[in-house]
């Protein structure tokens, strides 16, 4: 390098480690020492995280106030149409693989969660109640997750969180599955608005989740938000 510099020759280096990089790397310098991050995540930036959190709060707080009559009516109908609790709580893994309980209006009969921890909901699932089928089809069952967002466990937009047993299963079967845990999970995401919701390809879902993690920007969240509203009553995979 010194010889090339002395002779005025432009020098380029082909680093061997690039063949190990699974994504576009990003270089940080800490006290003069260069560090190569093998995957650039925009939401690692403090300002980006603040903007996303602010976006969540200014949308979710008014939504809870405006939709409060719907929340109350749904809670009453869940209670009178099927015995059991109004709110269904289920353990999920979120940001940095931290565990939390995600809330939903209960849409199924009370059942043995231990025996069905590896089971996804299917289109004609016998466990659903009649009213439960309606609130799942319209995504009303997801509205209690507004409170997960207020608690900071979820975001409005992001990869959907999964149950710990399924995470353990998919991490061995699906390449790069765990990358989705670099950001907060969301009520809706890039995979869902592209049709990968419910019992659809987990590989395509993760492909879209990784795209979101690596390419986050506020404009992308806004696009996902409006596409979610547009698809609210049209999603054939909502069951």
C-alpha positions, 0 to 999 in steps of 0.5 A, spaced: 500 500 500 505 504 501 509 503 495 502 504 491 501 511 494 508 513 493 507 511 486 501 515 485 497 508 483 490 507 486 490 501 490 484 496 491 483 490 496 479 484 495 477 482 502 476 475 503 471 476 508 466 478 504 464 471 502 462 470 509 457 476 509 450 474 509 448 481 507 450 488 506 455 490 511 456 497 515 462 499 518 462 503 525 469 506 528 469 506 535 475 509 538 479 509 532 478 501 531 473 499 525 468 494 526 464 491 521 457 490 522 455 484 517 447 486 517 445 494 517 439 495 521 436 502 520 432 501 527 439 501 531 439 508 530 437 512 536 433 517 532 430 512 527 427 508 533 424 515 536 421 517 530 418 510 529 416 510 537 413 517 536 409 514 530 406 509 534 404 513 539 400 518 535 396 513 532 395 508 537 392 513 543 387 516 538 385 509 535 384 507 542 379 513 544 375 512 537 375 505 537 373 504 545 365 503 543 367 497 539 372 495 544 367 495 549 362 491 545 366 486 542 368 484 550 361 484 551 359 479 545 365 475 547 363 474 554 356 472 552 357 468 546 362 463 549 364 461 556 371 463 558 376 469 559 375 475 554 382 476 553 386 471 550 394 472 552 399 468 549 407 468 550 411 471 544 418 473 542 419 480 541 425 484 540 432 481 542 428 475 543 425 477 549 418 474 551 412 478 552 404 476 553 401 478 546 393 480 547 387 478 543 380 478 544 378 470 545 376 467 538 376 460 540 373 455 545 377 454 551 382 449 550 389 445 552 394 450 549 400 445 551 397 440 547 396 445 541 402 449 542 405 447 535 398 448 531 396 454 527 389 456 526 386 453 519 381 456 515 375 451 518 378 450 525 373 447 529 376 451 535 373 457 533 367 460 536 361 463 531 363 470 533 370 468 534 370 467 526 367 474 525 372 478 529 378 474 526 376 475 519 375 482 520 382 483 525 378 486 530 381 480 535 387 484 534 385 490 537 387 489 544 395 489 541 394 496 542 396 496 549 402 491 547 404 497 543 403 502 549 407 498 553 413 498 548 412 490 547 410 491 540 410 496 534 404 498 530 408 495 524 413 490 524 414 482 523 409 478 526 411 475 533 411 468 534 410 463 540 417 460 543 416 453 541 415 455 534 421 460 534 425 454 536 422 450 531 423 455 525 430 457 527 433 450 525 428 450 519 428 457 516 435 460 514 435 467 517 429 466 521 432 470 527 433 476 524 426 478 525 428 479 532 432 485 531 426 490 531 420 490 535 414 485 532 408 489 529 400 488 529 401 488 521 407 488 517 410 487 510 409 480 509 402 480 511 400 486 506 403 482 501 399 476 502 403 472 507 399 471 513 396 465 517 397 458 514 402 461 508 409 460 506 414 461 512 420 462 507 416 467 503 414 471 510 421 471 513 424 473 506 419 479 507 421 480 514 428 481 513 427 486 507 423 490 512 428 489 517 434 491 513 430 497 509 426 500 514 424 507 513 418 511 515 415 512 508 415 504 508 411 504 515 406 509 512 405 504 506 404 498 510 399 502 514 394 504 508 395 497 505 393 494 511 387 498 512 385 497 504 386 489 505 382 489 512 376 486 509 379 483 503 384 478 506 383 471 504 388 469 509 384 472 515 381 466 519 
